[in-house]
Amino acid sequence: MKFVAILIVLWFFVAPALAQTVTPAKSPGEIAREQGQAVVIVEALDDRGSVIGQGSGFIVTPNGAIVSNLHVVQGAAMLRVKLANGDVYKTADLVDVDDVKDIAIIKIKGFKLPTVTLGDSDKTETGDSVVAISSPEGLVNSLTTGVISGVRRLETHRVFQITAPISRGSSGGALFNSSGEVIGVVTSLLKSGQNINFAVPINYSRGMIGDQATITLAKLQPPPKPEPENKTEDIYNTDQPIQSQIVTANRGKLGLTEQEPVFVRPDEALALFYRLVAGIGLINFKEIGELTRTAALVKTGDSDEAEEFTIKYLSFRSGLAMNFAKPDRLLTGVELLVTWSVEDLKNTFGDKFKKRTVNKQQVLDFGRLPGGQHLIAMMDGNGNVRSIKFTKAK
């Protein structure tokens, strides 16, 4: 009895302490009410004051530091920032930018402004619930929900793949975890994908945040010009010969050289890659042609049963190979051509793989994935990962 009494007394003191360590999840409505006032509209203006673009952002200091995307502000002569309460600020000042991770810290002259609560994005895992608050098409404080569907590794940094729907104008918006903390900056979407969207982890922004402007819009490099699309010809409706075995829906030319990759931004390249992975066994060559209409698809393999097409430079540091089964030319495999370390691979896909040798080449085999694909990583002689290949699991 004395022993039981001691346990009861200990639990009386320990239980409250344990309860305090658990942060209760908040509803999307609670997050919007508590944090939404700090999410803003960012309009890019030209030198005549006309709007040339619109994105989102969120305030991180009471004096007016705002996190957004670099592509939202790039090319603007002035920015017009609209707060949720209707206040408007104009500025051409920036605290810092990161052109690799697509981050910009805008500075307005504010005082006692509402701010978001920043979380630790390193603790974010696949399957976590998220809430995105942004201003698509200028609709302030639009809210969507979803989950982290993947933590992906680009050539230079990680991104969160999310299912929360986003639209044009959402770029720079805030991605919250279930505790109401910002864990990401909404960055990009894949128009042809099924809720395949991306956000940059907030921890990449933390070291950039401050209240001292160090650069102006005029000092930024202009945004890269997109490759013009040739919509006058479609190879599926013409008998004209195709030079050098280059086959695309609109005779695209991007991706042949490192100087002209298909995507300047690695997150966009990754978005297309995962869209294709999701399409294994479902989409055919013609649909691939529509998705890659600005790219040069070069035939690199052909047999009675299958054919392979490659985009040499999907981004500056990655390529893409796709396998199609004949006669319907259905997509059967997608391969990202990279130079990764094994640690990069583990950070992206985990360490649940088996090592084996195929045709004297070392392979890391992840087996069947929850999505129904089979994943293997091919190694080179120096121990680097040279390709990430998804196929339909048997």
Secondary structure as UniProt FT lines:
FT   HELIX           2..20
FT   HELIX           28..35
FT   HELIX           36..38
FT   STRAND          39..45
FT   TURN            47..48
FT   STRAND          51..59
FT   TURN            62..63
FT   STRAND          65..68
FT   HELIX           70..73
FT   TURN            74..75
FT   STRAND          78..82
FT   TURN            84..85
FT   STRAND          88..91
FT   STRAND          93..98
FT   TURN            99..102
FT   STRAND          103..107
FT   HELIX           121..123
FT   TURN            126..127
FT   STRAND          129..134
FT   HELIX           136..138
FT   TURN            140..141
FT   STRAND          142..153
FT   STRAND          158..162
FT   TURN            168..169
FT   TURN            171..172
FT   STRAND          174..176
FT   TURN            178..179
FT   STRAND          182..189
FT   TURN            191..192
FT   STRAND          197..201
FT   HELIX           203..206
FT   TURN            207..208
FT   STRAND          215..216
FT   HELIX           217..219
FT   HELIX           235..237
FT   HELIX           243..245
FT   TURN            249..250
FT   TURN            258..259
FT   HELIX           266..278
FT   TURN            279..282
FT   HELIX           285..291
FT   TURN            292..294
FT   STRAND          298..302
FT   STRAND          306..315
FT   TURN            316..317
FT   STRAND          318..325
FT   TURN            326..329
FT   STRAND          330..340
FT   HELIX           342..349
FT   STRAND          354..358
FT   TURN            359..360
FT   STRAND          361..368
FT   TURN            370..371
FT   STRAND          373..379
FT   TURN            381..382
FT   STRAND          385..392
//
